[in-house]
Amino acid sequence: MVNGFIVHRNAGHPWDRRPGWDIMEVKAPTEAALSNFIAKAAQKLWQVWIRDNVGQASAVLYKPAHATSTWSDLPQTA
């Protein structure tokens, strides 16, 4: 992928492919541009799953498919 982003609707949760989750792949020209993109995506309820830390300026973000408010994906404890 050249610089830009691709959204995969209802791709499944990144950990276990449960239905109902969207995934977004992002590639930016610089780390600063990637940080800016991630900040703007967070305003639209996306969270980072993986961010490349070897100089590729890329990331994978995810969110519930129909999210309308902030959400948490922390495991529930008994």
Secondary structure, DSSP 8 states (H G I E B T S, - for coil): --SEEEEETT---TTT--SSEEEEEEE-SSHHHHHHHHHHHHTTT-EEEEE--SS--EEEEEEETT--S---------
